[in-house]
């Protein structure tokens, strides 16, 4: 239970229950414009690993990639669904509440993801 309490506390502190805005780079790609990330035209970006490019673009541009948003949702909903189960098992009050989940969309199903 101590580890679950730590996970729930970290989820609240990280604000996993809040939707992050999409990165401007993704919205540009949706409009048909080139983003420049991952293009081989820029030599300094071609040496950055793929997983670092997404986090760099999210931090610099002020948004999060679709993958980062989906992972945040999945972690939050996992913790949210385990909480009532453990509350029943150990006869304790809920740690996470329904009010904290207002406006947070459900994650995609595994097949689509």
Protein Blocks (a to p, Z undefined) as FASTA:
>chain_A
ZZmmmmmmmmmmnopmbccdddfklmmmmnopaehiopakbmklmmpcfklmmmmmmmmn
opacfklmmmmmmmmmmmmmmmmmmmmmnopadfbdfklmgoiacdddfklZZ
